[in-house]
Amino acid sequence: MTRVWKWNRPVTVREVLEDLQQERSIAYTTVMTVLDNLHQKGWVRREAEGRAYRYEAVSTRAAYAAALMKDAWSQSDNAAAALVAFFGMMSEEQRRALRDAARIVGIPETPEPPEPVKGAERAEPPEAPNTRPDTHAENPTENPPGSPTENPPGPPTENPGPAPEAPGR
């Protein structure tokens, strides 16, 4: 596939053979068998030209790599953990490429956390204001004393228990 992608055009077995023979000795029939196998698997299409075929990649190298990554990711029983492990293996150059790709597809970039200042203590976040009405721990169903909807005197309301389960569950 590397040779087919390299030319980015339909190639013959002879062209691939001559290119490979610059690096090592290889038989014509070996190249022909490999290209035929790639055709049977659907990775290349071929068109007859005289007594030979011209082979052309069905997808780009990038699309092929993406399909491999998607397939590998789908094999995980914990997709988030697989991504964390994968990102941990990436080089800084690969991380930059990932950020560029995310920007291209419109995923907003999250800001990097600020570097901690040496010697500075981390301040605790301020406590959120209590926006819930005041309740009594003894009887959470009772309204606060003096409220206009104060429960009438008497025993506290009993908890009816869990709701009945819906049929078919």
N, C-alpha and C positions, 0 to 999 in steps of 0.2 A: 504494500500500500504506500509505503514511503516514496517509492519511485513514481508511482502513478500520481500521487499528490504533488510531487516535485515539479512535474511538467505542467500540471494543471490543464491538460488536454488529452484527448484519446491517444493511447500509445500501443505499439505492437509488442509482441513477445520479443522480437529481435532487438528493439530499442532498449527494453528493460535488460535483456541479456548483455548487450554491449556495455551498458552502464555498470552493471554488476561485475562484469569481467575486469573492470579497471581496478577492483579491490580484491577479487578472488576468482578462482576457477569454478565455473558452474556450468551445468549442462543446459542446453536449449529446452529439453523435455522437462527439466525441473521447473524452469521459469513458466513454461506452458501449463504444467500441472497446477502450480500455485495460482496463476491467474484464473484458470478454470475453476479451481476451488473457491476463489474469491467471488467469481461470478455466481456459482451455485449457492453461495451463502448470501447473495444479494448485496455485496459490498461494492461490486463494479458491474457496469452494464457493458455489453459488447455489441459491436456491429461488424458484420462481415465486410471484408475489403479484399476482393479476389479470393485467394485460397487461405487467407489469414483473417484474424480478428483485430479490431482496435478496441482496447479496453479503456473505460473512463470511470472515475470514481463516482459513486452515487451521492456521496455527501463529502463535505469538507473535512479536513483533519480535525478542525475545532469541533464540529458537530459530532464527529466520531468520539473524540475525547469526552465531550459532554455526555454522550449516551453511556459511555463506560462508567463515568462518575455517578450518573443517575442510577444505573443498574447496581453498582456496588453499594450505593447509599440505601437503595430499596432492600438490600439483603440484611440490613442491620435491624435488630429488634429494638434498638434505642437510637433513633435518628439524631437526636440532639447530642448524645454522647459521641456518635460517629463523627459528627461535624466538629465538635470540640477537639477530638483527637486529630482529625484531618488538619484543622487550622493550626494546631500545635506543631505539626510537621512542616508547615509552610515556611519558606525563606522570606526574608523581608521583601524581596523582589516579587514573589508570588502574592504576598499580602497587598502590595501596591496594585498589582494586576486585579486582585479581587475587589479592592476599593474602586478602581476604575470601572470594572464591569458592573458593580452595583450602581454606580453613578449613571452609567449608560442606560440601564434598565429602569432607572428611576427610584431606586431604593435610597431613602435619605441617609446620609452618613451621620452616625452618632458621634458626638464630640468625644475626643480622647479625654479621660479623666485627668484633672490637673495633677502635676507632679507635686508630691507632698513637700512642704517646706521643712528643711532639716531643723530640728530643735523645737518646732512649733507643736503644741499639743492640739489634738483634734477636739474641737468644741462639739458638745452634744447638741443634736438638733433641738430646737425649741419644741416644747410639748404642744401638741395640737389643742386648740380650745375645745372644751366640752360643749358640743352643740346639742346633745341629747337632753331631754327634760330630766329633772331630778327624779330619781326613783328610789324606792326603799328596798334594801336588800332582803328584809324580812318577807315582804310580799310584793313581788314585782308587778302583780296585776293591779295593785292599788295605786290610785292617783295620789299626788302629793297632798298633804293636809292643806285645807283652805282653798284648793282649786275648785273651779265651778263644777267640775265633773267628778267630785270626790265620791267614792263608793259609799253607799249607805252603811250604817253600822251593822255589824253582824260578822259571821265567820268569813274568813278569806275565801275567795273563789277557788275551787279545786281545779287542778289540772285534769282535763278529761282524758289524758293519755294520747298515745300516737293516733293519728288519723287512720281510718280503715284503709287497707290496701286496695287499689283499683283492680277490677277483674282483669285477668290476662297477664298479670305481671309476675 
